[in-house]
Amino acid sequence: MGASVAYHLSRRGVTNVVVIERERLLGTGSTGRNAGGVRHQFSNAANIQLSLESIRLIEHFEDEVGQAVDFHQDGYLFLLSTEASVETFRRNVALQRSPGVDVPVDPYRRHIFIAQAPQPSDEPGTDTRERRWNVPDSHVMVIDFESTFYFHREGAGVLFGMGDPNEAPTFDTTVQWDFLPQVIDVAVTRLPALADASVSHAWAGLYEVTPDANPIIGEAAAVGGLFLINGFSGHGFQHSPAAGRILADLIAGRDPDFDVSPFALERFANRSAEGERYFV
């Protein structure tokens, strides 16, 4: 504590400082005999604030002080034996989150399936020549807006998918094959050739969705220095070049030459922006 006060005083131009230590060397009392852990988790908000500021400095200790430290952020695991302890830690978690900021972004699973042309029939009397697969030759993206079913050519096959309106938010990215029949039921009305196709492979990813399907771009007013760029609701890859440039300008204090008010985090509190309606 004495060394820290002396350091910060010197950073403020106060140089006539003497640290008095009972031991022969600094840091050989309690400091030199500690277990070596730092954490943010406490039951008191003031201690959490001390940790937030202190750990930020420790993370950049070499840049600040000029001396490397053996610092690893591996986390803590608290083992609880009673329901009372669990309840205490639930309250602590809520307290821990309270100085952050509420970012209304939820993950929704989206499935992608790849269909291949059906194989020619080997039955007697059947033309064994490869039949023409009645799918578009162009790579135009076709979207059935009401159902969110979409497809486009992908190599020799067809890529298709659809959102599940009944699925709750999840971080699970495993493929739910029992969802495929629901997709096919819709698919054959828009692309009948899929009824005869086989699915060669599939995968699932996550949409990170906000309540109005618009992203969050900019500084969080409640937490100085925290900049957000998330919640693109399925448009992240295509919008990343521009959005990254805009946020970089905001962080650097430059005019991004772009009105980011529709993407401000605060819009959810005052409902001041119109959302994105063409969201699939």
C-alpha positions as CSV (number, residue, x, y, z in Angstrom):
1,M,0.0,0.0,0.0
2,G,2.8,2.4,0.8
3,A,4.6,1.7,-2.5
4,S,1.3,2.2,-4.4
5,V,0.7,5.6,-2.7
6,A,4.2,6.7,-3.4
7,Y,4.0,5.6,-7.0
8,H,0.7,7.5,-7.6
9,L,2.0,10.6,-5.8
10,S,5.1,10.6,-8.0
11,R,2.8,10.4,-11.1
12,R,1.1,13.6,-9.8
13,G,4.3,15.4,-9.4
14,V,4.8,14.9,-5.6
15,T,8.4,13.6,-5.4
16,N,9.4,14.3,-1.8
17,V,8.0,11.0,-0.6
18,V,9.6,8.5,1.9
19,V,8.2,5.0,2.3
20,I,9.0,3.7,5.8
21,E,9.2,-0.1,6.0
22,R,9.8,-2.1,9.1
23,E,11.4,-5.1,7.3
24,R,14.7,-5.1,5.5
25,L,13.0,-5.2,2.0
26,L,9.7,-3.9,0.6
27,G,7.0,-6.4,0.1
28,T,8.3,-9.0,2.5
29,G,5.4,-8.8,5.0
30,S,1.8,-9.8,4.1
31,T,2.4,-8.8,0.5
32,G,5.3,-11.3,0.0
33,R,3.4,-14.1,1.7
34,N,0.0,-14.0,-0.1
35,A,-1.6,-16.7,-2.2
36,G,-1.2,-14.8,-5.4
37,G,-4.8,-14.3,-6.6
38,V,-6.7,-11.3,-7.9
39,R,-10.5,-11.3,-8.6
40,H,-13.5,-9.1,-9.3
41,Q,-16.0,-11.2,-7.3
42,F,-17.0,-9.6,-4.0
43,S,-20.1,-9.0,-2.0
44,N,-19.5,-5.3,-1.6
45,A,-19.7,-2.9,-4.5
46,A,-16.8,-0.8,-3.3
47,N,-14.5,-3.8,-3.3
48,I,-15.6,-4.6,-6.8
49,Q,-14.7,-1.1,-7.9
50,L,-11.3,-1.4,-6.3
51,S,-10.7,-4.6,-8.2
52,L,-11.8,-3.2,-11.5
53,E,-9.4,-0.3,-11.4
54,S,-6.5,-2.3,-9.8
55,I,-6.7,-5.2,-12.2
56,R,-6.7,-2.9,-15.2
57,L,-3.4,-1.5,-14.0
58,I,-1.9,-5.0,-13.3
59,E,-2.9,-6.0,-16.9
60,H,-0.8,-3.1,-18.2
61,F,1.8,-3.1,-15.4
62,E,4.8,-3.4,-17.8
63,D,3.6,-0.5,-19.9
64,E,2.8,1.6,-16.8
65,V,5.8,0.8,-14.5
66,G,8.4,-0.6,-16.9
67,Q,8.7,-4.0,-15.2
68,A,7.2,-7.3,-16.4
69,V,5.1,-9.3,-13.9
70,D,4.1,-12.9,-13.9
71,F,0.4,-12.3,-14.3
72,H,-2.1,-15.0,-15.6
73,Q,-5.8,-14.5,-15.7
74,D,-7.0,-18.0,-15.1
75,G,-10.2,-17.3,-13.0
76,Y,-11.6,-18.5,-9.7
77,L,-13.8,-21.5,-8.9
78,F,-15.8,-21.2,-5.7
79,L,-17.1,-24.5,-4.3
80,L,-20.4,-24.1,-2.4
81,S,-21.8,-26.7,0.0
82,T,-25.1,-25.2,1.2
83,E,-28.2,-23.7,-0.4
84,A,-27.6,-20.6,1.7
85,S,-24.1,-20.1,0.1
86,V,-25.6,-20.6,-3.3
87,E,-28.2,-17.9,-2.7
88,T,-25.4,-15.6,-1.3
89,F,-23.4,-16.0,-4.5
90,R,-26.5,-15.4,-6.7
91,R,-26.8,-12.1,-5.0
92,N,-23.1,-11.5,-5.5
93,V,-23.4,-12.2,-9.2
94,A,-26.2,-9.7,-9.5
95,L,-24.1,-7.2,-7.7
96,Q,-21.1,-8.0,-9.9
97,R,-23.2,-7.3,-13.0
98,S,-24.8,-4.1,-11.7
99,P,-21.7,-1.8,-12.5
100,G,-21.6,-3.1,-16.0
101,V,-24.2,-2.4,-18.4
102,D,-27.3,-4.3,-19.7
103,V,-26.7,-5.3,-23.3
104,P,-29.9,-6.7,-24.7
105,V,-28.4,-9.3,-27.1
106,D,-29.7,-12.9,-27.3
107,P,-28.3,-15.8,-29.3
108,Y,-30.6,-17.6,-31.7
109,R,-29.7,-20.7,-33.6
110,R,-29.8,-20.7,-37.4
111,H,-29.5,-23.9,-39.4
112,I,-27.8,-24.2,-42.8
113,F,-28.3,-27.3,-45.0
114,I,-26.6,-28.2,-48.2
115,A,-28.7,-30.2,-50.7
116,Q,-27.2,-32.3,-53.6
117,A,-28.8,-33.3,-56.8
118,P,-30.6,-36.7,-56.6
119,Q,-28.7,-39.7,-58.1
120,P,-30.0,-41.2,-61.4
121,S,-32.2,-44.2,-60.9
122,D,-30.8,-47.7,-61.5
123,E,-34.2,-49.3,-61.9
124,P,-34.8,-51.3,-65.1
125,G,-36.4,-49.3,-67.8
126,T,-35.4,-46.0,-66.3
127,D,-33.2,-43.6,-68.2
128,T,-29.9,-43.9,-66.4
129,R,-28.6,-40.6,-67.9
130,E,-28.3,-37.9,-65.3
131,R,-31.5,-36.0,-65.1
132,R,-31.4,-32.2,-65.1
133,W,-31.9,-30.9,-61.6
134,N,-34.6,-28.2,-61.8
135,V,-32.8,-25.5,-59.7
136,P,-31.7,-22.0,-60.7
137,D,-28.3,-21.7,-62.3
138,S,-27.7,-18.3,-60.9
139,H,-26.5,-17.6,-57.3
140,V,-29.2,-15.2,-56.5
141,M,-30.3,-15.4,-52.8
142,V,-34.0,-16.2,-52.7
143,I,-35.9,-15.4,-49.4
144,D,-39.5,-16.3,-48.5
145,F,-40.1,-13.4,-46.2
146,E,-43.1,-14.8,-44.3
147,S,-41.4,-18.1,-43.3
148,T,-37.8,-16.8,-43.5
149,F,-36.9,-19.8,-45.7
150,Y,-34.0,-18.9,-48.0
151,F,-31.8,-20.6,-50.6
152,H,-29.1,-20.0,-53.2
153,R,-26.8,-22.1,-55.3
154,E,-23.6,-23.3,-53.5
155,G,-21.2,-25.0,-55.9
156,A,-23.0,-28.0,-57.4
157,G,-25.6,-28.0,-54.6
158,V,-28.1,-25.7,-53.0
159,L,-27.7,-24.0,-49.7
160,F,-30.9,-23.5,-47.7
161,G,-32.1,-22.7,-44.2
162,M,-34.9,-21.2,-42.1
163,G,-35.3,-19.8,-38.7
164,D,-37.3,-21.7,-36.0
165,P,-39.8,-19.2,-34.6
166,N,-40.5,-21.5,-31.6
167,E,-36.9,-21.9,-30.4
168,A,-35.8,-20.0,-27.4
169,P,-32.3,-18.3,-27.2
170,T,-29.5,-20.7,-26.9
171,F,-25.7,-21.1,-27.3
172,D,-26.2,-24.6,-28.6
173,T,-24.8,-24.9,-32.2
174,T,-25.5,-28.6,-32.7
175,V,-27.6,-29.4,-35.7
176,Q,-31.2,-30.4,-34.8
177,W,-32.0,-32.9,-37.5
178,D,-35.6,-33.2,-36.4
179,F,-36.0,-29.6,-37.5
180,L,-35.2,-30.5,-41.1
181,P,-38.7,-31.9,-42.0
182,Q,-40.2,-28.6,-41.0
183,V,-37.8,-26.8,-43.3
184,I,-38.5,-29.2,-46.2
185,D,-42.3,-28.7,-45.8
186,V,-41.8,-25.0,-46.5
187,A,-38.9,-25.5,-49.0
188,V,-40.8,-27.6,-51.5
189,T,-43.4,-24.9,-52.0
190,R,-40.7,-22.5,-53.1
191,L,-38.2,-24.9,-54.7
192,P,-40.0,-28.2,-55.4
193,A,-36.7,-29.8,-56.6
194,L,-35.6,-30.0,-53.0
195,A,-38.2,-32.8,-52.4
196,D,-36.0,-35.2,-54.4
197,A,-32.6,-34.0,-53.1
198,S,-30.5,-35.4,-50.4
199,V,-28.8,-33.3,-47.6
200,S,-25.0,-33.8,-47.8
201,H,-24.1,-31.9,-44.7
202,A,-25.4,-29.2,-42.3
203,W,-24.2,-26.8,-39.6
204,A,-25.8,-24.3,-37.2
205,G,-24.6,-20.9,-36.1
206,L,-25.9,-18.1,-33.9
207,Y,-27.6,-14.9,-34.7
208,E,-26.9,-12.3,-32.0
209,V,-30.2,-10.5,-31.9
210,T,-31.3,-7.3,-30.3
211,P,-35.0,-6.5,-29.5
212,D,-35.3,-4.3,-32.7
213,A,-32.9,-6.4,-34.9
214,N,-30.5,-3.4,-35.2
215,P,-27.0,-3.5,-33.9
216,I,-25.5,-1.7,-31.0
217,I,-22.6,0.6,-32.0
218,G,-21.0,3.2,-29.8
219,E,-20.0,4.0,-26.2
220,A,-22.1,2.8,-23.3
221,A,-22.9,6.0,-21.4
222,A,-23.2,4.2,-18.1
223,V,-19.6,2.8,-18.2
224,G,-17.0,5.2,-19.5
225,G,-14.6,3.7,-21.9
226,L,-16.8,0.7,-22.8
227,F,-17.5,0.6,-26.5
228,L,-20.0,-1.8,-28.0
229,I,-20.3,-3.3,-31.5
230,N,-22.6,-6.3,-31.4
231,G,-26.2,-7.5,-32.0
232,F,-26.1,-7.3,-35.8
233,S,-28.9,-9.8,-36.0
234,G,-27.6,-11.7,-39.0
235,H,-25.9,-8.8,-40.8
236,G,-22.6,-8.8,-39.0
237,F,-20.3,-10.2,-41.7
238,Q,-21.6,-7.9,-44.5
239,H,-21.6,-4.8,-42.3
240,S,-18.3,-5.4,-40.5
241,P,-16.1,-3.3,-42.8
242,A,-18.2,-0.1,-42.3
243,A,-19.2,-0.7,-38.7
244,G,-15.6,-1.4,-37.7
245,R,-14.4,1.9,-39.3
246,I,-17.2,3.8,-37.6
247,L,-16.4,2.5,-34.1
248,A,-12.7,3.1,-34.6
249,D,-13.5,6.7,-35.4
250,L,-15.6,7.0,-32.3
251,I,-12.9,5.5,-30.1
252,A,-10.3,7.8,-31.5
253,G,-12.6,10.8,-31.0
254,R,-13.1,11.5,-34.7
255,D,-16.2,12.3,-36.5
256,P,-17.3,9.0,-38.2
257,D,-19.5,11.0,-40.7
258,F,-22.3,8.6,-39.9
259,D,-25.4,9.0,-37.7
260,V,-25.1,6.2,-35.1
261,S,-28.1,7.3,-33.1
262,P,-30.3,4.4,-34.5
263,F,-27.6,2.1,-33.1
264,A,-27.2,3.7,-29.7
265,L,-27.6,1.5,-26.6
266,E,-29.8,4.1,-25.0
267,R,-32.5,3.7,-27.6
268,F,-33.9,0.7,-25.8
269,A,-34.6,2.9,-22.8
270,N,-36.3,5.7,-24.6
271,R,-37.5,3.8,-27.7
272,S,-36.2,6.5,-30.0
273,A,-35.3,4.5,-33.0
274,E,-37.2,2.4,-35.6
275,G,-36.0,-1.2,-35.8
276,E,-35.2,-3.4,-38.8
277,R,-38.3,-5.0,-40.3
278,Y,-36.5,-7.1,-43.0
279,F,-35.0,-9.5,-40.5
280,V,-34.8,-13.2,-41.3
